[in-house]
Amino acid sequence: MEKRDYYEVLGVEKNASADEIKKAYRKKAIEYHPDKNPGDKTAEDKFKEAAEAYDVLSNPDKRARYDQFGHAGLGGAAGNGGPFGGFSGGMSMDDIFSMFGDIFGGRGGGFGGGFSGFSDFGGGSQQQRRYRGSDLRVKVKLNLKEVASGVEKKFKLKKYVPCTHCHGTGAEGDGGAETCATCHGSGTVIRNQQTILGTMQTRATCPTCGGEGKIIKNKCKECAGEGIVYGEEVVSVNIPKGVMEGMQLSMGGKGNAGKHNGVPGDLLILVEEEQDKDLIRDENDLIYNLLLSFPTAALGGAVEIPTIDGKVKVKIESGTQPGKVLRLRGKGLPSVNGYGTGDLLVNVSVYVPEALSKDEKKALEDMEESDNFKPNTSIKEKIFKKFKSLFD
């Protein structure tokens, strides 16, 4: 199923401000919140879709990539459930609430009190903190063939992974974690402060448990209670066709693991391009500089032109002038958003010999006297016009 436009999902214009995007997300989240729509799978999907859209549009870097490249700029070309799919690619309700719970305002009263903001969205008051692992960044270098067709790349990542001994809990055996006595498992504490307006209450992260709502008494001997250890993982990444230098793809949930079974970070893939020995990239078009011999330019003939898929023969008309551009339609690169394919532009130049034999020189001197070898005004204007366009 193809992803919808994120601006359409939130119902905002493409020039919407950060505040407008935040308000639009909150409106959608209230409309489709699971407390308000218990058991409604469609509402749950729309809730996740709105959270995914807000995750991108509220982040200036992600929004810039999305505006330029669409879903493919974030790896979204794989579609919902694909390897780059944001929330719909694997993030749960817990993940959404742990990342965006503050959007809903008051957190302590379930839906009726302004949403719980965390994983207990059934009306309870729990709001334990979930740690989020850090993102990982890798570079991938592609040649034009890989850019044109898309490619699968595998990375062996050195990163933090869940501890297999304690299954990510950080506790040794069963019963290793106890409810925090300070916050009674809520993850937050209420502080009273006297002001000129009277007693003011503020809610803050519990200083004892760090917002988790529990204390690990018997720490895992393998991970020292962190729930994560340093290891490695082989990750396969499907690079969509049409990507370009500098584009950054995002693969959700493949970064460092979060402590105590928290939210994993993302894997960010920076695209680099190898320089091709024959072809020059210009957006989705490719450029090839063809150097013709003087006889071929004058008499015409056939030449071989390199393309991404191999060499093709191209007919050269007699009297071809330097500066002429031949266009091979559809021989360029596909658009990363799927909007057609570029062309291969063949820029024609003519080679003038730097040294001549006595006989060659005599032959050219004889031809020079012919009016047919003297450039006329229209040809000169045509060539100089093309030359001038290079500097406009």
BELDALIN-V501181 format. One line per field, one symbol per residue. psi: psi as a letter, one per 40 degrees, with the letter a starting at -180 (. if undefined). A space follows every 10 residues. Layout:
psi->???
//
This chain:
psi->hiiihdddde fiieeiiddd dddddddddd dehdddgheh dddddddddd ddddddeehd ddddddddea ddeeeeeeih eaeeebdeee iiddddddde dedebheefa ddefideadg eeeaeifiih ihiiiihiih hiidddddei ihihhhhhih iihddefede ihaifehihh ddefedeiih hhhhieeahh hihihhedee edeihhdgih edefedeiih aihhhhhhhi ieiiheihih hheeaiiiif fahiaihhhh hihhhiedih hgbeiihhhh hiiddddddi ahihhhidea iihhhhiifh iieihhhhhe eaiiideega iaihhhhhih hhhdiiiddd ddddddddeh ddehhidddd dddddddddd e.
//
